[in-house]
Amino acid sequence: MSTPQDALPQALAYSDRARRCSDIIRQHIVNQHGGFWAAIRLSDGGSDGIPYELREHAIQYQLHEQQCAYIKIPLDDMSPAHAERYLRAVTQLYDAGMRLIDPDDPRQLFVSNRMEHHQ
């Protein structure tokens, strides 16, 4: 049995925050900010629009560390599907009382923002 949601295009199957996050990351890629960091609000997928050279700086300029996901801007793409999974994973970690740690420090655990790592 088909539901009205089944008729929706695939792009509409993702949350507004995931689509907004994807758009922001793609804009950073177009502006050649690959390798920099973006602070993406978990509430709505928005951002302050600033590409940060260091993750620590991205965290420092937010009101509260756990209001955002910190994404190392890739060189290629971040689809809405990828953003949906990543934002959901970060939200679940924060809800469980965990923190995301700096991925450049090999002694610390982090959540990858690469789609193939979330499958």
Helices and strands as residue ranges (DSSP letters): G 4-7, G 10-13, H 16-30, E 37-41, H 55-60, G 65-67, E 68-72, H 80-95, G 115-118
